Amino acid sequence: MELKDLIALMEAAKKNEIDKFVYETETEKIVIRKKTAKTVKVNQKENIVKANKAEVHYEVETSEVQEESLHMDNENIVTSPLVGTFYSSPSPDAKPFVSVGDSVKKGQVIAIIEAMKLMNEIESEFDGVVEAVLVKDESVVEFGQPLFRIR
């Protein structure tokens, strides 16, 4: 993730008065927490940037899991419409709705997100081929978090 994207996330968290925001993919994890200190600290690989903020201050932690970068410029991204637990299959012993390389049609069920004991079917917003599943099964996802990359 680029530094400008991290700054945009911090500004969105500040504007919406979010105390904690977690974004995690197979390759990176970003945690934004509201802090009382007057420093914004961004750790990405070996770069550290510090800046003073007047009111609300956030600490951003990132960790690279793999060197592979997620370039999402020309891909279609299916994002989470709500906060909840991500399930890739209808039951623990069933095969996943979709896997990398599978063809999908717009409106096809590709996952389930459980929120408040309700199972919400997540449908593909695009026709194409699943290029990446960006979250692990049974992980907690945030609103707007990328779930699938479809070409």
WOSULBEL-V965655 format. One record per helix or strand. SS is the DSSP state (H for helix, E for strand). FROM is the first residue (numbers start at 1). TO is the last residue. Records with the same first field share a line. If there is no record, write none. Layout:
BEGIN
SS = FROM-TO / FROM-TO
END
This chain:
BEGIN
H = 3-15
E = 20-24 / 28-35 / 39-44 / 47-52 / 57-64 / 76-79 / 84-87 / 103-104 / 109-115 / 118-123 / 128-133 / 140-141 / 146-150
END
